[in-house]
Amino acid sequence: DVTGLDGCKEFVDMCQKLVPTATTVVQDIHALDLPPQEFHGVFANAVLFHVKRTELTRVLGEIAASLRPNGVLFVSNPRSMHGEDMEKEGGDFDRRYGHYQTLQNWRIVCQSVGLVELEHYYRPPGQPIENQPWLASVWRRP
């Protein structure tokens, strides 16, 4: 079974047309309503860096609680390239919020909600670290 969740109704509608057997849900990332221990895995690509720093632990905890025991969370987000976390409000053309974390701080948040790191890597592959702006990580709920 596949469940697709996004905050954009148009994306959810597109998903439903492409995969009619999937369950699709429109939800705001800051106001999730996820069933406990429901999912074997959660794939969050370019999502969690839009969660406000002050809300990140709560939101990540809700996602972790939706995983079954031994469930896996894959996360990929743009990372801080400056050695410390950064927050950025959008500019003239992009009003979205971004929270760019270091690997060390991302580990602290994930571990604080009980997740165990399986692996991490930087993207795109085959580039020097200064040309890899994305941090991908895989976590397990014990």
C-alpha positions as CSV (number, residue, x, y, z in Angstrom):
1,D,0.0,0.0,0.0
2,V,1.2,3.5,-0.8
3,T,0.1,6.7,0.9
4,G,1.1,10.0,-0.7
5,L,1.0,13.1,1.5
6,D,1.7,16.7,0.5
7,G,0.6,20.2,1.5
8,C,-0.2,21.1,-2.1
9,K,-3.6,19.9,-3.3
10,E,-2.6,20.0,-6.9
11,F,0.4,17.6,-6.2
12,V,-1.9,15.3,-4.3
13,D,-4.4,15.3,-7.2
14,M,-1.6,14.6,-9.7
15,C,-0.5,11.7,-7.6
16,Q,-4.0,10.3,-7.4
17,K,-4.3,10.4,-11.2
18,L,-0.8,8.8,-11.7
19,V,-1.4,6.1,-9.0
20,P,-5.1,5.6,-8.6
21,T,-4.6,2.8,-6.1
22,A,-2.7,5.0,-3.7
23,T,-4.2,6.7,-0.7
24,T,-3.6,10.5,-1.1
25,V,-3.8,13.1,1.6
26,V,-3.4,16.9,1.8
27,Q,-1.9,17.9,5.1
28,D,0.1,20.9,6.3
29,I,3.6,19.7,7.5
30,H,3.1,21.8,10.7
31,A,-0.2,20.2,11.5
32,L,0.2,16.5,10.7
33,D,-2.5,13.9,11.6
34,L,-0.7,10.6,11.1
35,P,-1.8,7.2,12.4
36,P,0.6,5.7,15.0
37,Q,2.8,2.9,13.8
38,E,1.2,2.7,10.4
39,F,4.1,3.0,7.9
40,H,6.9,0.7,7.0
41,G,8.8,3.6,5.6
42,V,8.5,7.4,5.0
43,F,10.3,9.2,2.2
44,A,10.7,12.9,2.8
45,N,12.7,14.5,0.0
46,A,13.1,18.3,0.2
47,V,10.4,18.6,2.8
48,L,11.7,18.9,6.4
49,F,13.9,21.8,5.8
50,H,10.7,23.9,5.3
51,V,9.7,23.1,8.9
52,K,10.4,26.0,11.3
53,R,13.4,25.3,13.6
54,T,11.2,25.7,16.7
55,E,8.7,23.0,15.3
56,L,11.2,20.5,13.9
57,T,11.5,18.2,16.8
58,R,7.8,18.0,17.3
59,V,7.1,17.4,13.6
60,L,9.9,14.8,13.3
61,G,8.6,13.1,16.4
62,E,5.1,12.8,14.9
63,I,6.6,11.3,11.7
64,A,8.8,8.9,13.8
65,A,5.7,7.8,15.8
66,S,3.9,7.0,12.5
67,L,6.6,4.4,11.7
68,R,6.1,0.8,12.7
69,P,8.9,-0.7,14.8
70,N,11.9,-1.2,12.6
71,G,10.3,1.3,10.1
72,V,12.7,3.4,8.0
73,L,12.8,7.2,7.4
74,F,14.6,8.5,4.4
75,V,15.3,12.3,4.4
76,S,17.1,14.5,1.9
77,N,17.4,18.2,2.4
78,P,19.7,21.0,1.3
79,R,22.3,21.4,4.0
80,S,24.2,24.2,5.6
81,M,27.4,24.8,3.7
82,H,28.8,27.2,6.3
83,G,29.5,25.0,9.3
84,E,26.4,26.2,11.3
85,D,22.7,26.0,10.9
86,M,21.0,28.7,8.9
87,E,17.4,29.9,8.6
88,K,16.3,31.8,5.5
89,E,13.0,33.4,4.6
90,G,12.2,33.6,1.0
91,G,13.0,36.6,-1.2
92,D,11.0,38.4,-3.9
93,F,10.2,35.3,-5.9
94,D,10.3,32.6,-3.2
95,R,8.5,33.3,0.0
96,R,9.2,29.8,1.5
97,Y,11.1,29.3,4.7
98,G,14.3,27.1,4.8
99,H,16.2,25.7,7.7
100,Y,19.6,24.4,6.5
101,Q,21.3,22.1,9.1
102,T,24.7,20.6,9.6
103,L,24.9,16.8,9.8
104,Q,25.8,17.1,13.5
105,N,22.7,19.1,14.4
106,W,20.5,17.0,12.2
107,R,21.7,13.9,14.1
108,I,20.9,15.6,17.4
109,V,17.3,16.2,16.3
110,C,16.8,12.7,14.9
111,Q,18.3,11.0,17.9
112,S,16.2,13.2,20.2
113,V,13.0,11.5,18.8
114,G,14.4,8.0,19.2
115,L,15.7,7.4,15.6
116,V,18.8,5.4,14.9
117,E,21.0,6.4,12.0
118,L,21.7,3.8,9.4
119,E,23.6,5.9,6.9
120,H,24.1,9.3,5.4
121,Y,25.6,10.7,2.3
122,Y,25.9,13.9,0.4
123,R,24.5,14.6,-3.1
124,P,25.1,14.7,-5.9
125,P,27.5,11.8,-5.9
126,G,30.9,12.0,-7.4
127,Q,31.4,15.7,-6.6
128,P,33.7,17.4,-4.1
129,I,32.0,18.0,-0.7
130,E,31.8,21.8,-1.4
131,N,29.7,20.9,-4.5
132,Q,27.3,18.6,-2.7
133,P,24.6,20.8,-1.2
134,W,22.2,18.0,-0.3
135,L,22.4,15.8,2.8
136,A,20.6,12.4,2.6
137,S,20.1,10.3,5.6
138,V,18.4,7.0,6.5
139,W,17.0,6.3,10.0
140,R,15.3,3.4,11.7
141,R,12.7,3.5,14.5
142,P,13.8,0.8,17.0
